[in-house]
Amino acid sequence: MQSGDTSSQWRVPSTDRKAHLLQPPSPDPYLTMKEVLAVVGVSRSTFSKWRSEGRAPEMIRLPNGELRIRLSVLEAWFDSLPDA
């Protein structure tokens, strides 16, 4: 493999149990609540209120109780907001 060739750089056999650890980062990552609050620029209580009112983007809850949202979902939510 040449130094500039990245096409096979991340390929590993599918039987490798740690293959997911060698994959490049997702182009559509999940964001943490802390990251979402920093991007949106509101407090946790405001965002929680928006969620309870159905005005916040759809999130998923992990088995440990933490919330996550895909970057694409957050971007789509921003795009759906009315212009000021």
Number of C-alpha atoms within 10 A of each C-alpha: 8 6 6 7 8 10 8 8 14 12 12 13 8 9 7 10 8 11 13 12 10 12 12 10 9 7 8 11 12 19 16 16 16 12 13 19 15 12 10 11 11 11 12 14 9 13 19 13 13 13 14 10 9 10 13 16 16 13 18 12 10 9 7 6 8 11 15 19 20 17 16 13 15 20 11 11 14 13 10 9 9 6 5 3
